[in-house]
Amino acid sequence: MDPATVDVPENMKERLKASYDAMAPIYNEWTIPHSKQRMAYLDKALGYLNQQKLSGTPTFLELGCGCGLPVTKTLLAYDGAKVIANDLSDVQISLAKENLISEPEDEIAHRLELVQGDMTTLAYPNGSLDLVVAFYSIIHLPRAEQEALLERIAQWLKPGGYLVANFSAEEMESGVLEKWLDDRGWMFWSGWGQEKTLEKMKKAGMEVLVADVAEDVLDRNSFLWVVAKR
């Protein structure tokens, strides 16, 4: 089903949060077994990162971590890395804690920071992050917020740091589905499309290394998959 084009609702983020809180188990059951595509692009980004001479503790930020599987878990497997995992959904953050931390004094608990909230409110020092990961998350922001966030991500990244993410391959100012995956699954998407997204990444100061358009294995929509270097 194609989303209907509408004005961005004023309470869009509140509704998105309520949707993901309500349908978290359904969404996770649907998406986790079909993570091959996103993991392939994460592997590309980590491959580039491995070619860098990292100084100090690697610091990774994941925007839209969901329940932490499998992406956050893979980031935590990177030797000594600190991982900041953000999601809009309280329920998903709680599930991520259950899935990733076995004991309060677990070594992983000291390397993982779970942050619930709107990704556009996050703030990090310039040049403090080695990698930013954003799978199926930035696409939920209005387009103007996507552009502003790309500029902030570029500032957060260290020189030689990377962004790996996916975006709508088609230009769409705003699209809404009243029921997606579940009767409680109200959903919003937006995108600049392939050409404009790449232009905005370059304008923000990122060098695009990978830019593939591929059909999603689940919902058959096409996405732009990007690995970019600061």
Secondary structure, 3 states (H helix, E strand, C coil): CCCEECCCCCCHHHHHHHHHHHHHHHHHHHHHHHCHHHHHHHHHHHHHHHCCCCCCCCEEEEECCCCCCCHHHHHHCCCCCEEEEEECCHHHHHHHHHHHCCCCCCHHHHCEEEEECCHHHCCCCCCCEEEEEECCCHHHCCHHHHHHHHHHHHHHEEEEEEEEEEEECCEEEEEEECCCCCCCCCEEEEEECHHHHHHHHHHCCCEEEEEEEEECCCCCCEEEEEEEEC
